Amino acid sequence: MELPEEVKKVPAKDRCKIATITAIMKAIEFCDGALDQFFVELGKLMGVELSNPLSEKCELILEHGITKDVCTNIRKAMEWKMCKAWKELFELEKKGEPITYEKLGEALSKAHKELEAVCYEKYGITI
């Protein structure tokens, strides 16, 4: 696929972030508010069971924290970010707060920033 010239000027890493966020937001739009089902389906794609508020696999992933392997393996990085975001949203839901698209975006962004910071500070790895 040939990219338009203005898109070629954007660094590949940034294009990838934009494409990922756009795809997630479009999927949520198609789910028509069924955010819980969105997480179930996204979890299946990534090999993470998210039908429980916080699955055993997610609990284990978060318990192990951000390791060098998480920083260097895209699948493990995505699993960690999704589990971290889901945990944050579940905590909000337990407090009676509604889960919104905005809160989902904030939780994913926060998880990504945490992952970036820890990978760089702990291992000198830029993601």
C-alpha positions in Angstrom: 0.0 0.0 0.0 1.4 3.3 -1.0 1.3 5.9 1.7 0.4 9.6 0.9 3.4 11.9 1.0 2.1 13.7 4.1 1.8 10.4 6.0 5.3 9.4 4.9 6.7 12.4 6.8 5.4 11.1 10.1 7.8 8.7 11.8 6.8 5.0 11.5 6.5 4.6 15.3 4.0 7.5 15.5 2.1 6.2 12.5 1.8 2.9 14.2 0.4 4.5 17.4 -2.1 6.5 15.4 -3.2 3.4 13.5 -3.6 1.3 16.6 -5.6 3.9 18.5 -7.8 4.5 15.4 -8.5 0.8 15.0 -9.4 0.5 18.7 -11.7 3.5 18.6 -13.4 2.2 15.5 -13.9 -1.2 17.1 -15.5 0.4 20.1 -17.8 2.4 17.9 -18.9 -0.9 16.2 -19.5 -2.4 19.6 -22.1 0.3 20.2 -21.4 0.7 23.9 -20.8 -2.9 24.7 -17.4 -2.1 26.2 -17.3 -5.3 28.2 -17.7 -7.4 25.1 -15.0 -5.2 23.3 -12.5 -6.2 26.0 -13.5 -9.9 25.7 -12.9 -9.8 22.0 -9.7 -7.8 22.2 -8.4 -10.1 24.9 -9.1 -13.2 22.7 -7.1 -11.6 19.9 -4.2 -11.0 22.2 -4.4 -14.3 24.1 -5.6 -12.7 27.3 -8.8 -13.9 29.0 -10.7 -10.7 29.9 -14.2 -12.1 30.4 -13.6 -12.0 34.2 -13.1 -8.6 35.7 -9.4 -9.4 36.1 -8.5 -12.9 34.8 -5.9 -15.0 36.5 -3.7 -14.5 33.5 -3.9 -10.8 33.9 -3.3 -10.9 37.6 -0.2 -13.0 36.9 1.0 -10.6 34.1 0.6 -7.6 36.4 2.2 -9.4 39.4 5.3 -10.1 37.4 5.5 -6.5 36.4 7.4 -5.0 33.6 10.3 -7.3 32.8 12.9 -7.0 30.0 10.9 -9.6 28.2 7.8 -7.5 28.3 9.8 -4.5 26.9 11.2 -6.5 24.0 8.2 -8.6 23.0 5.3 -6.8 21.4 2.7 -9.4 22.4 3.8 -9.4 26.0 3.8 -5.6 26.0 0.3 -5.4 24.6 -0.9 -8.0 27.1 0.6 -6.0 30.0 -1.0 -2.7 28.7 -4.4 -4.3 28.2 -4.4 -6.0 31.6 -3.2 -2.7 33.3 -5.9 -0.7 31.5 -8.6 -3.3 32.3 -7.7 -3.3 36.0 -7.9 0.4 36.1 -11.4 0.4 34.4 -12.6 -2.4 36.7 -11.6 -0.3 39.7 -13.5 2.6 38.4 -16.5 0.4 37.7 -16.4 -1.0 41.3 -16.6 2.6 42.5 -19.8 3.0 40.5 -18.3 5.2 37.8 -19.4 4.5 34.2 -16.7 3.3 31.8 -16.5 5.6 28.8 -14.5 5.8 25.6 -12.6 8.6 27.1 -11.7 6.6 30.2 -10.6 3.6 28.1 -8.3 5.9 26.1 -6.9 7.4 29.2 -6.3 4.0 30.8 -4.5 2.7 27.7 -2.5 5.8 27.3 -1.5 5.8 31.0 -0.5 2.1 30.8 1.6 2.8 27.6 3.4 5.7 29.3 4.1 3.6 32.3 5.5 0.9 30.1 7.6 3.3 28.1 9.1 4.9 31.3 9.9 1.6 33.1 11.4 0.0 30.0 13.7 3.0 29.4 14.6 3.7 33.1 15.1 0.0 34.0 16.5 -1.5 30.9 17.5 1.4 28.6 14.9 0.2 26.0 12.9 2.7 24.0 9.5 1.4 22.9 
